[in-house]
Amino acid sequence: MNAQEMAQDPQAASETEGLPLPTTDMSGDDLFKLGMMYSAGSGGCPMDRVSAHMIFNLAAMKGSIEARVYRREMSLEMEREEIAEAQKAARRYIDMGVVRLAA
């Protein structure tokens, strides 16, 4: 399951595949750690650059400086379409209220 599918139905993704996903109570640091899990394929997460970029994006929006650095580095290895997919998925998480940003 990729970032776009996760964002369309995060609850189903979590229940179906047991994947750790972004939640409303996660801090920027928590999200950064989750992004690292997807970028490395560890902690029960598949290696998925799109999902990692999406989660780093959410973490950066919640104040993680490290996530900004990793997101930038990851972008250099990704196709333009992959980055666009990750950005759309992050937007869906925000729109659904799964990740709430400070006003």
LUMSE-240559 format. One line per 3 residues: number of its first residue (from 0); for each residue x, y, z of N, C-alpha, C, CB. Coordinates in steps of 0.2 Angstrom, whole numbers. Atoms other than C-alpha are relative to their C-alpha. Glycine has a CB too. Example, Ala and Ser with C-alpha at 12.3 -4.5 7.8 and 13.67 -1.06 7.14 Angstrom:
# LUMSE-240559
0) 4,-6,0,62,-22,39,4,6,0,-5,0,6 ~ -4,-6,-1,68,-5,36,-4,5,3,2,2,-7
This chain:
# LUMSE-240559
0) 4,-6,0,0,0,0,4,6,0,-5,0,6 ~ -4,-6,0,7,17,-5,-3,6,4,1,2,-7 ~ 2,-6,-4,5,34,3,-7,2,-2,5,6,-1
3) 7,-3,2,-10,39,-8,-5,-5,3,0,0,-8 ~ 5,5,-3,-19,23,-3,-1,1,7,2,-7,-2 ~ 0,-1,-7,-14,26,15,-5,6,2,7,0,3
6) 3,-6,-2,-21,43,15,-7,0,-2,3,6,-4 ~ 7,1,1,-37,38,7,-4,-3,5,-1,-3,-7 ~ 4,4,-6,-42,26,21,6,-2,5,-4,-5,-3
9) -5,2,-5,-29,27,35,-2,-6,5,3,6,3 ~ 2,5,-5,-39,16,47,0,-6,-3,-7,2,2 ~ -1,7,3,-41,2,34,7,-2,-1,-4,1,-7
12) -7,1,1,-23,3,30,3,-3,6,4,5,-3 ~ -3,2,-6,-18,1,48,-3,-6,2,-2,6,6 ~ 3,7,-2,-31,-13,52,2,-5,-5,-7,1,0
15) -1,5,5,-28,-22,36,7,-3,0,-2,2,-7 ~ -7,2,1,-9,-22,35,4,1,6,3,4,-5 ~ -4,-1,-6,-4,-17,53,5,5,-1,3,-7,2
18) -5,-5,1,6,-3,46,-1,6,5,-1,3,-7 ~ 0,-6,-4,11,11,58,-2,6,-4,6,1,4 ~ 2,-5,4,2,27,51,0,7,5,-6,-1,-3
21) 1,-7,-3,2,46,56,-7,0,4,1,6,-4 ~ 6,-1,-4,-10,50,70,0,7,3,-1,-5,6 ~ 1,-7,-3,-17,66,78,5,1,6,-7,1,2
24) -4,-2,-6,-7,64,94,8,0,-2,-1,-5,5 ~ -7,1,1,10,62,85,3,7,-1,2,-4,-6 ~ -4,-6,1,23,76,87,4,0,-6,5,1,6
27) -5,0,6,35,82,73,5,-5,1,3,7,0 ~ -5,5,-1,48,71,81,-2,-7,-1,3,1,7 ~ 3,6,1,37,56,82,-1,-2,-8,-7,-1,3
30) 1,1,8,32,58,63,7,0,-3,-4,7,-2 ~ -7,1,3,51,60,59,2,-7,1,5,5,3 ~ -2,7,-1,54,43,67,-4,-4,-4,-1,-1,8
33) 4,4,5,40,36,57,2,0,-7,-8,2,1 ~ -2,-1,7,46,43,41,7,-4,-1,1,8,-1 ~ -6,3,0,63,36,45,-1,-8,-1,5,1,6
36) 2,7,1,55,19,47,-2,-2,-7,-6,-2,5 ~ 2,1,7,47,20,30,6,1,-5,-6,5,-2 ~ -5,-1,4,63,27,22,5,-6,0,4,6,1
39) -5,5,-1,73,12,29,-3,-7,-1,4,1,7 ~ 3,7,0,60,-2,28,1,-3,7,2,-4,-6 ~ -1,3,-7,61,-5,47,-6,1,4,6,3,3
42) 6,-1,-5,49,-7,62,-7,-2,-3,0,7,2 ~ 6,2,3,36,-16,52,-3,4,-6,-5,0,5 ~ 1,-4,6,36,-3,38,3,-3,-6,1,7,1
45) -3,1,6,39,-7,20,5,6,-2,-5,-2,-6 ~ -4,-5,2,53,3,12,-4,4,-6,7,-2,-3 ~ 4,-3,4,43,16,3,2,8,0,-8,-1,2
48) -2,-7,1,50,33,-3,-6,5,0,5,1,-6 ~ 6,-5,1,33,41,-7,-3,1,7,-5,-3,-5 ~ 3,-1,-7,26,37,11,5,3,4,-1,-7,2
51) -4,-3,-4,42,42,19,0,8,-1,8,-3,-1 ~ 0,-7,1,42,59,10,-6,3,2,1,1,-8 ~ 6,-2,-2,24,61,14,0,2,8,-6,-4,-1
54) 0,0,-8,27,58,33,6,5,2,2,-7,3 ~ -5,-5,-2,43,69,33,-3,7,-1,6,-1,-5 ~ 4,-7,1,32,83,25,-4,2,6,-4,-1,-6
57) 4,-1,-5,20,81,39,4,2,6,-5,-6,2 ~ -5,-2,-6,34,81,52,3,7,0,5,-5,0 ~ -3,-6,1,42,96,45,-6,6,1,2,1,-8
60) 5,-4,-2,25,105,46,-1,1,7,-6,-2,-4 ~ 1,0,-7,24,101,64,7,2,4,-2,-7,3 ~ -6,-3,-3,42,108,67,6,-4,0,-2,2,7
63) -6,4,0,54,94,64,5,3,-5,-1,-7,-1 ~ -5,-2,4,70,102,57,3,-6,-4,5,4,4 ~ -3,6,3,77,85,54,-4,-3,-6,1,-6,5
66) 5,2,6,62,80,43,1,4,-6,-7,0,3 ~ -1,-4,6,65,95,32,7,-2,-4,1,7,2 ~ -6,2,3,83,89,29,-1,-6,-4,6,-1,5
69) 1,7,3,78,71,25,-5,0,-6,-3,-5,6 ~ 5,0,6,63,76,14,4,3,-6,-6,5,2 ~ -4,-3,5,75,87,4,5,-5,-3,4,6,2
72) -5,5,3,88,73,2,-4,-5,-4,4,-3,6 ~ 4,6,3,74,60,-2,-2,3,-7,-5,-2,5 ~ 3,-3,6,67,72,-15,5,0,-6,-1,7,1
75) -5,1,6,84,71,-25,0,-7,-3,7,2,3 ~ 0,6,3,81,53,-27,-6,-3,-3,2,-5,6 ~ 7,2,2,63,53,-32,-1,4,-7,-5,2,5
78) 3,-3,6,54,56,-48,-5,6,1,-3,-5,-5 ~ 4,-5,-1,44,72,-50,-8,-3,2,-1,5,-6 ~ 6,3,-1,28,61,-50,-1,-3,7,-2,-5,-6
81) 0,2,-7,32,53,-34,0,5,5,7,-5,1 ~ 0,-6,-5,35,69,-25,-7,3,0,5,6,-2 ~ 7,-2,1,18,75,-32,-5,-4,4,-2,1,-7
84) 4,5,-4,10,59,-25,1,1,7,2,-7,-2 ~ -1,-1,-7,18,62,-8,-3,6,3,8,0,1 ~ 3,-7,-2,12,80,-7,-7,-1,0,3,5,-5
87) 7,1,0,-5,75,-12,-3,-4,6,-3,-3,-6 ~ 2,4,-5,-6,62,1,1,3,7,5,-7,0 ~ -1,-4,-6,1,73,15,-6,5,0,6,4,0
90) 6,-5,0,-13,86,10,-6,-4,2,-1,3,-7 ~ 6,4,-2,-26,72,12,0,-1,7,-1,-6,-4 ~ 0,1,-7,-20,68,29,-2,6,4,7,-2,2
93) 2,-7,-3,-21,87,34,-8,1,-1,4,5,-3 ~ 7,-2,1,-38,89,26,-5,-5,4,-2,-1,-7 ~ 4,5,-4,-45,73,35,1,1,8,2,-7,-2
96) -1,-1,-7,-39,80,52,4,-5,3,-6,1,3 ~ -4,5,-4,-28,65,55,6,3,3,2,-6,-6 ~ -6,-4,-3,-13,77,57,-3,7,0,6,-1,-5
99) 3,-7,-1,-18,94,64,7,4,1,-4,0,6 ~ -5,-5,-1,-6,108,62,-1,6,4,2,3,-7 ~ 1,-6,-4,-3,123,73,-3,5,-4,6,2,4
102) 3,-6,3,-13,138,68,5,6,-1,-6,2,2
